[in-house]
Amino acid sequence: MSIPTYSRCPAAHADDPRPCNGPVDAVRVIDRTGASATGCVLHGAVLLASLDGGRVYPLNGPAGSAIAVHRLAQSLPAFDFLSGAGR
């Protein structure tokens, strides 16, 4: 069984130039409809901050990754990379 490799995590928005922070499958972010994406801590937080009613669950990141994503998301505006924070 091969594990897919990504240059960036699936949660990273195409317009966000920042590299991933940690494992690309550290967390899973789920929206209110049940759609989900795996992501690193940074891009998982950006995605979570951009969702209304999103949730985050730990996957393969270090202990506390989901908590770190949740806390970071609380401090970010939606789509923060569009406002210059990510550029």
Contacts in CASP RR format, 6 or more apart in sequence:
PFRMAT RR
TARGET T0000
AUTHOR 0000-0000-0000
METHOD contacts of the structure
MODEL  1
MSIPTYSRCPAAHADDPRPCNGPVDAVRVIDRTGASATGCVLHGAVLLAS
LDGGRVYPLNGPAGSAIAVHRLAQSLPAFDFLSGAGR
6 24 0 8 1.000
8 19 0 8 1.000
8 20 0 8 1.000
8 24 0 8 1.000
8 43 0 8 1.000
9 20 0 8 1.000
9 24 0 8 1.000
9 25 0 8 1.000
9 37 0 8 1.000
9 38 0 8 1.000
9 39 0 8 1.000
9 40 0 8 1.000
9 43 0 8 1.000
9 44 0 8 1.000
10 24 0 8 1.000
10 37 0 8 1.000
10 38 0 8 1.000
10 39 0 8 1.000
11 29 0 8 1.000
11 37 0 8 1.000
11 38 0 8 1.000
11 39 0 8 1.000
11 40 0 8 1.000
11 43 0 8 1.000
11 44 0 8 1.000
11 46 0 8 1.000
11 47 0 8 1.000
12 18 0 8 1.000
12 20 0 8 1.000
12 39 0 8 1.000
12 40 0 8 1.000
12 43 0 8 1.000
13 43 0 8 1.000
13 46 0 8 1.000
13 47 0 8 1.000
13 79 0 8 1.000
13 81 0 8 1.000
15 81 0 8 1.000
15 82 0 8 1.000
16 43 0 8 1.000
16 46 0 8 1.000
16 81 0 8 1.000
16 86 0 8 1.000
17 81 0 8 1.000
17 86 0 8 1.000
17 87 0 8 1.000
18 42 0 8 1.000
18 43 0 8 1.000
18 81 0 8 1.000
18 86 0 8 1.000
20 39 0 8 1.000
20 40 0 8 1.000
20 42 0 8 1.000
20 43 0 8 1.000
21 40 0 8 1.000
21 41 0 8 1.000
21 42 0 8 1.000
21 43 0 8 1.000
22 40 0 8 1.000
22 41 0 8 1.000
22 61 0 8 1.000
23 40 0 8 1.000
23 60 0 8 1.000
23 61 0 8 1.000
24 38 0 8 1.000
24 39 0 8 1.000
24 40 0 8 1.000
25 38 0 8 1.000
25 39 0 8 1.000
25 59 0 8 1.000
25 60 0 8 1.000
25 61 0 8 1.000
26 38 0 8 1.000
26 39 0 8 1.000
26 40 0 8 1.000
26 41 0 8 1.000
26 44 0 8 1.000
26 58 0 8 1.000
26 59 0 8 1.000
26 60 0 8 1.000
26 61 0 8 1.000
26 62 0 8 1.000
26 65 0 8 1.000
26 69 0 8 1.000
27 38 0 8 1.000
27 39 0 8 1.000
27 40 0 8 1.000
27 41 0 8 1.000
27 44 0 8 1.000
27 56 0 8 1.000
27 57 0 8 1.000
27 58 0 8 1.000
27 59 0 8 1.000
27 61 0 8 1.000
27 65 0 8 1.000
27 66 0 8 1.000
27 69 0 8 1.000
28 36 0 8 1.000
28 37 0 8 1.000
28 38 0 8 1.000
28 39 0 8 1.000
28 56 0 8 1.000
28 57 0 8 1.000
28 59 0 8 1.000
29 36 0 8 1.000
29 37 0 8 1.000
29 38 0 8 1.000
29 39 0 8 1.000
29 44 0 8 1.000
29 47 0 8 1.000
29 48 0 8 1.000
29 51 0 8 1.000
29 54 0 8 1.000
29 55 0 8 1.000
29 56 0 8 1.000
29 69 0 8 1.000
30 36 0 8 1.000
30 54 0 8 1.000
30 55 0 8 1.000
30 56 0 8 1.000
30 57 0 8 1.000
31 51 0 8 1.000
31 53 0 8 1.000
31 54 0 8 1.000
32 51 0 8 1.000
32 52 0 8 1.000
32 53 0 8 1.000
32 54 0 8 1.000
37 44 0 8 1.000
37 47 0 8 1.000
38 59 0 8 1.000
39 47 0 8 1.000
41 65 0 8 1.000
41 68 0 8 1.000
41 69 0 8 1.000
41 72 0 8 1.000
42 72 0 8 1.000
44 56 0 8 1.000
44 69 0 8 1.000
44 73 0 8 1.000
45 68 0 8 1.000
45 69 0 8 1.000
45 70 0 8 1.000
45 72 0 8 1.000
45 73 0 8 1.000
45 76 0 8 1.000
46 73 0 8 1.000
46 76 0 8 1.000
46 79 0 8 1.000
46 80 0 8 1.000
46 81 0 8 1.000
48 54 0 8 1.000
48 56 0 8 1.000
48 69 0 8 1.000
48 70 0 8 1.000
48 73 0 8 1.000
49 72 0 8 1.000
49 73 0 8 1.000
49 74 0 8 1.000
49 76 0 8 1.000
49 77 0 8 1.000
49 78 0 8 1.000
49 80 0 8 1.000
50 78 0 8 1.000
50 79 0 8 1.000
56 66 0 8 1.000
56 69 0 8 1.000
56 70 0 8 1.000
56 73 0 8 1.000
57 66 0 8 1.000
58 64 0 8 1.000
58 65 0 8 1.000
58 66 0 8 1.000
59 65 0 8 1.000
76 85 0 8 1.000
77 83 0 8 1.000
77 85 0 8 1.000
80 86 0 8 1.000
81 87 0 8 1.000
END
